[in-house]
Amino acid sequence: MLRRTSGRSALAALVAGLALCTLVPGARAEPGPGLHLENLVPARSLAFLALEDIGTWEARVERLALVKMVNDPEMRPFVDPLRADLKALLEGGPGKESPLPPVVFEVLRALAGLRGQVGVALVGFDPERGPSVAGALDFGDRLGDFVAFLGRMKEQMADEMPVTAETKDGRLWWTIGDPARPAAFATTLRTSVLVSTDRSWVESVVTADGAAAAGSLGEVED
């Protein structure tokens, strides 16, 4: 299921939010149901976009008529060469380099662990400070795998991945960008990764243990 508001603004917010999330080597995983971002951001948010129940998408796709046709054994002589050409184009081959860096494929494989909602909201915009973006990615029981993957990425990329960590009240927080002027903050809650350009928003969600906020966008949608 896809919900959206404010077309171009929502798309821009989605790109910004997911870009931030893929750079965050999260914190600790906690039990409990995944989060729904519309219940955590204010109704005054300028744009919101969410992809729902991502863990069920593969099964749904397999039921599509076109996919069934492509997977038909009688179609393999036509489809297999196309698949091989596409794979060679993306991953490269003997004497050829992929147009995409290897890290892209690693990130995509890690994001395959998504299970619930992926949401991003453009909460506000300040002419001097820029956009205020909030996001949440629900990995379900795969959250630990994603956090471990990002930890490995940080070790491999070292200074190329400008992320610092700090412990506050027993919780590990990650800061993205220049420590003097951070671009975003992140941690984990329940089965989700929380990330935002506004640390106070993340702290308020953590303090409330992910409970729906009063005056949230979710209340308006209901």
N, C-alpha and C positions, 0 to 999 in steps of 0.2 A: 504494500500500500504506500502511496506517495501523497504527501500533503504539502501544499506550497502556498505562499503568499508573496505578493509584490515581486513578480517575475525576475527582472534582472538583479534586483537587490538580493533576493533569496539565493540566486545562483552565485553571486559574488560572495555572499556569506558562507555558502557551502564550501566553495573552493578555499576560502581563507581558513575556515574551521578545520577541514580535513587536512590541509597542509600543516597546520599547527599540530594536530593530533598525531600525525605520522612522525613527528619529531620528538614526541614526549616519551621518555623511558619511564613511565608511570611509577606508582608506588605499590602499596600492598593490596592484595586482593581480599575482599571480604564477602561473606555469605549473604544471601538475600536476593530478592528479585531485582532485575535490571531497572534502570531509571528511564523515565519518559520526560524528555526535555521540556515539552510544552507545559508540564506541571511545575517547572523550576524557574522559568523565565517570566518576567512581567508581561501583562497584557499590552503594555505600551510598546512592546518590541516592534521594530520596523519591518522585520522579515523573519520568516521561519520556514524551514524545510526539514522533513524527516522521511527516512526510508524505514519501513516497518518490517519486523519479523524476517530479517535477512537470512537467518538460518534455514528458512523454509523455501528460499528462492530456487535453489538447485532442483529440488523435487518438483516444484511448479514448472520450471523450464522444461524438465524432462517430459512433462505431459503435453507440451505444445505440439500441435500437429506438424509444424515445420521441423522441429527437432526430431520427432519420431521418423519423419521422412529421411532426414539427413543420416540418421543412425541405422536406417534400413540396410541390411547386407547388400541388397541389389544396387544401392547407391554408392557403395564404397569405391568402386573403380573411378567414379567421378569426384567424390568428395575427398578421398585420401590425398590425391596430388595437391588439391587446394590447401588442405590443412598443412601439408609439408612445406609448401611455398610460404604460407603465412608464418609458420614457425621459424623458417630460415630467415625471413625478412625481419622478424622481431628479435630473435636470439642470435642471429648470425650463423656462420658456418665456416668451413675450411677456407681460409684466406679472406673472410669477410667479418667485419665487426658489426655488432648490433647497433642500431641508431640510439638505443636506450641503454643507459648504464646498468650494470648488474644489480645495483641496489634497488632499482625500480621493481625488478622481478621478485626480489626478496621481500620488499614491502607488500607487494600484491599477495604473495603467498601468506604472509602474516595476517593481512586483512581478511583472508579467507576464513579466519576464525570467528568473524563477526556472527552473532547469533540473534540479537534482538534489534532494538532501534538504533539507528545512527541519525542524530539530529544536530542541527546547527541553527543558531538564531543571531540575527543582527539586532542586538538589544538597543543600541543607540548610536549616535554619531556626534562627536564633538569636533568642531572645526580645528581646534588646536591639538587635541589628543588623538583624533582619528576615530575609527569605528570601535565599538565595544561588541565583541563577539563571544558567544558561549557555545560550547559543544559537548556532546556526550556520545560515547560509542559503547554499546553493550556487547561484550564478548562472551557472556554466559560463563560456562565452565572452562572456556578457553582463555580467560583473561590472563592467567598466570603464564601461558605460552607467549602471549603477545608482549607482556612486560619483560619476560626473559629475552625475547627476540630484540627488543629495543635496547636492553642492557648490552647485548652483544654488539649491536650497531654502534653504540656509544664507544665501546672499547676499540672497535675497528676504525672508526672515523676520528676518534680523539678530538682534537681541536676543531675539526671540520664540522662537528656537531656541537654548537654552542649551547650546552645545557649544563646547569649546575644544580646541585641537590642540597637540601637542608632538612633537618628533622625538627618538627615543632609539635609538642605534646604527643610524642610518640608516633607521629605520622610523617612519612617522607613526602616532601614536596619537590617539584621540579620547576626550575625557572628557565625559560627559553630566551636567548638573546643576551645582550649586554647586561650584566648584573646591575649596573647603575641605572639602566633604563630598560627593564625587561619587556619583551614583546608579548609574553603569555606565561601562564602558570598552569600547573596540572597536578593531579593526584588521581587515585582510584577510590571508588566507593561502590560497595556491593560488587556487582559484576561489570561495572562500567568504568571507562576512563572519562574523567571530567577535565575539560580544558577551557580556558578563557583568557582574554586580554585583561580581565578585571579580577584580581585576586580576591577581593571582598565577596564577589559572587560565589566563587568556588568555596570559600570559607563558610559562607552562610548555608550553602547546600550541605556541606559536610557536618556542620553544627546541627542541622535539622535532620541528619541521617537520611537525606533524600526525600523527606516528606514534602508533599505538595505545598507550595507557597501560597499565601493569601493573595488574591488578585492576580493569579497566574494566567498565562495565555490559555491553559487547559480549561480554566473555568469559563472563559469566553467561548471556547469551542463547544463546550457542553451546552 
